[in-house]
Amino acid sequence: MALSAHDAFSAGGKRRRRGRARRGALSEINVTPLVDVMLVLLIIFMISAPLLTAGVPVELPKTEAGAMQDVPDPITVSIRADGRIYVADNEVPFANLSPRLKAMADDTTRPIYVRADAKASYGTVAQVMASLSTSGFSAINLITDTGGPSSGGDENEAAP
């Protein structure tokens, strides 16, 4: 008695066929909603991250200087238009500026960013920068916005 290949599979009679007769639980995770949520969160963080760099609102002067590279954990000193001085988000009197910065910085090579409002007094900005310099800080950076007027002469502009 010879059996064909077809007969060998159908010989049991009581075997169940896989497929539509009984549906099992899916064991796979659908990652499409997860990817969608992660992309939305990424966009939100990309938009909100530049807004979190400094808490004191100042209108920075515009210059033609290029953008700086990001430095991890700098100390930010902000000077508002009315002359008030802030270290990070806390207002500090000028007399306490140097001791406060020395207490915050473990060494004097840590970069300090000075963000002065465009309408702030030049004297106040100069005094703050001189105080930082005499305190021993060597990496003092004056922060400005890009897109200011070019120093190269434009032939169409009239000389003042």
C-alpha positions in Angstrom: 0.0 0.0 0.0 1.6 3.2 -1.2 0.7 6.5 0.4 1.1 9.8 -1.5 2.5 12.9 0.1 -1.1 14.3 0.3 -2.3 11.3 2.1 0.4 11.5 4.8 -0.8 14.9 5.9 -4.4 14.1 5.9 -4.1 10.7 7.6 -4.7 11.9 11.1 -8.1 13.2 10.4 -8.4 14.9 13.8 -5.6 17.4 13.2 -6.6 21.0 13.1 -5.5 23.3 10.3 -3.8 26.5 11.2 -5.2 29.7 10.0 -8.7 31.0 10.2 -10.2 28.3 12.2 -8.9 29.7 15.5 -7.2 33.0 16.0 -4.4 33.3 18.6 -3.4 36.4 20.5 -0.9 38.7 18.7 2.5 38.7 20.4 3.9 41.6 18.5 3.9 45.2 19.6 2.7 47.8 17.2 5.5 50.4 17.2 4.0 52.9 14.8 2.1 54.9 17.6 5.3 54.8 19.7 7.4 56.3 16.8 4.7 59.0 16.2 4.7 60.1 19.9 8.5 60.1 20.0 8.8 62.3 16.9 6.3 64.8 18.3 8.2 64.9 21.6 11.5 65.4 19.6 10.0 68.4 17.8 8.6 69.9 21.0 12.1 69.7 22.7 13.8 71.0 19.6 11.6 74.1 19.6 11.6 74.7 23.3 15.3 74.1 24.0 16.6 77.4 22.7 14.0 79.2 24.9 15.4 77.6 28.0 19.0 78.9 27.7 18.6 82.0 29.8 15.7 83.1 32.1 16.4 86.9 32.2 14.8 88.6 29.2 17.3 91.0 27.5 17.3 92.4 24.0 20.8 91.4 22.7 22.6 93.8 20.3 22.9 92.4 16.7 26.4 92.0 15.2 27.8 90.2 12.2 29.7 87.7 14.3 29.1 84.0 13.7 27.4 81.7 16.1 29.5 80.1 18.9 29.8 76.5 19.7 27.8 75.2 22.6 29.8 75.0 25.8 28.6 72.7 28.6 27.5 74.4 31.8 28.7 78.0 31.4 27.9 80.7 33.9 25.6 83.4 32.5 25.7 87.0 33.7 22.8 89.1 32.4 22.7 92.9 32.4 19.2 94.4 31.9 18.5 97.8 30.3 17.9 99.3 33.7 21.3 98.2 35.0 20.2 95.3 37.1 22.7 92.4 37.1 21.7 88.7 37.2 23.7 85.6 37.7 21.7 82.8 36.1 18.2 83.8 37.1 19.0 85.5 40.4 19.5 89.2 40.8 22.9 90.1 42.4 24.1 93.5 43.5 27.3 94.6 41.8 29.3 94.5 45.1 28.4 90.8 45.5 29.0 89.8 41.9 32.7 88.7 42.2 32.3 86.7 45.4 29.1 85.0 44.1 30.9 84.0 40.8 33.9 82.7 42.7 31.6 80.6 44.9 29.8 79.2 41.8 32.9 78.4 39.8 35.3 75.7 40.9 38.1 77.2 38.8 38.6 80.5 36.9 38.8 78.8 33.5 35.1 78.0 33.4 33.5 80.2 30.7 31.4 83.1 31.7 28.8 84.5 29.2 27.9 88.2 29.6 24.4 88.9 28.1 23.9 92.7 28.1 20.8 94.3 26.8 21.3 96.6 23.8 20.0 99.5 25.8 22.1 98.8 28.8 24.7 101.5 29.8 28.1 100.9 28.3 29.6 101.9 31.7 27.7 99.1 33.5 28.8 96.5 31.0 32.4 97.7 31.2 32.3 97.6 35.0 30.9 94.0 35.1 33.5 92.8 32.6 36.3 94.5 34.5 35.1 93.0 37.7 35.1 89.5 36.1 38.6 90.1 34.7 40.1 91.3 38.0 38.5 88.3 39.8 40.7 86.0 37.8 38.2 84.8 35.2 39.9 84.5 31.8 37.1 83.0 29.6 34.7 85.9 29.4 32.4 86.0 26.4 30.1 88.8 25.4 26.9 87.4 23.8 25.2 89.1 20.9 22.6 88.2 18.3 23.6 87.5 14.7 22.3 89.3 11.7 23.5 92.8 12.5 24.9 95.4 10.1 28.0 94.5 8.1 31.2 96.3 8.7 32.0 96.1 5.0 31.0 99.3 3.3 28.0 99.2 0.9 28.4 101.4 -2.1 24.7 102.3 -2.1 24.7 103.7 1.5 25.5 107.3 2.0 28.3 108.1 4.4 27.1 110.0 7.5 
